[in-house]
Amino acid sequence: MEGDAVERGIARRSTGIYLPISIAAALLFLVAASVTGEYPTVARVGGAVWVGTLSLIVSMPLVTARVKARVRGRGVALDGKMP
C-alpha cells in the first residue's frame, strides 16, 4: 500500500516537471513560427502540437527516471524533506 503512494507521488512530481517543459517547447515553437515567417495558422498550431507531443514523449521517461532515482536513491521524502 505504501509503495502505491510512493509511485503516485513520483508520478505526480514527474508530471509537474515534464508537462511544463513540453508546453514551453510548444509555445516557443509557436512564437518562433509566428515571428520568423508567413506560415498559415494551421501550420503554426499543428507544428506547436507536434513539438509539444514529441517533447512530452522524450521528456517523460527521462524526467520520471530521474525523479525515481532521486526519491529512492537519496531517501528523499515526497514532500521534499528528509525522512
C-alpha positions in Angstrom: 0.0 0.0 0.0 2.8 2.4 0.8 4.5 1.5 -2.4 1.5 2.7 -4.4 1.6 6.0 -2.5 5.3 6.4 -3.4 4.6 5.6 -7.1 1.7 8.1 -7.2 4.0 10.7 -5.6 6.7 10.0 -8.1 4.2 10.2 -11.0 2.8 13.5 -9.7 6.2 15.1 -9.2 7.3 13.9 -12.6 4.2 15.3 -14.3 4.9 18.7 -12.6 8.3 18.8 -14.3 7.8 17.3 -17.8 4.5 18.8 -18.6 5.7 22.4 -18.3 8.8 21.5 -20.3 6.6 20.3 -23.2 4.3 23.2 -23.0 7.2 25.6 -23.0 8.7 23.9 -26.1 5.4 24.1 -27.9 4.9 27.8 -27.0 8.5 28.5 -28.1 7.8 26.9 -31.4 4.6 28.8 -31.9 6.2 32.1 -31.1 9.2 31.4 -33.4 7.0 30.3 -36.2 4.8 33.4 -35.8 7.8 35.8 -35.7 10.0 34.4 -38.4 7.7 33.6 -41.2 4.4 33.9 -43.0 3.1 30.5 -42.1 -0.6 29.7 -42.1 -2.2 29.5 -38.7 -3.0 25.8 -39.1 0.7 25.1 -39.8 1.8 27.1 -36.7 -0.7 25.4 -34.4 -0.1 22.0 -35.9 3.6 22.4 -35.5 3.2 23.5 -31.9 1.1 20.5 -31.2 3.6 18.2 -32.9 6.6 19.7 -31.0 4.7 19.6 -27.7 3.8 15.9 -28.2 7.3 14.9 -29.2 8.9 16.7 -26.3 6.4 15.0 -24.0 7.3 11.6 -25.4 11.0 12.4 -25.0 11.0 14.1 -21.6 8.5 11.8 -19.8 10.8 8.8 -19.3 13.9 10.9 -18.7 12.3 13.0 -16.0 10.4 10.1 -14.4 13.6 8.1 -14.1 15.5 11.0 -12.6 12.8 11.7 -10.1 12.5 8.0 -9.2 16.3 7.7 -8.7 16.3 10.8 -6.5 13.4 9.7 -4.3 14.6 6.2 -3.9 18.4 6.6 -4.1 18.8 9.5 -1.7 16.0 8.7 0.7 14.2 12.0 -0.1 10.6 12.0 1.0 8.0 13.1 -1.5 7.3 16.3 0.4 11.0 17.3 -0.1 12.0 16.7 3.5 14.5 14.2 4.7 12.8 11.2 6.3 
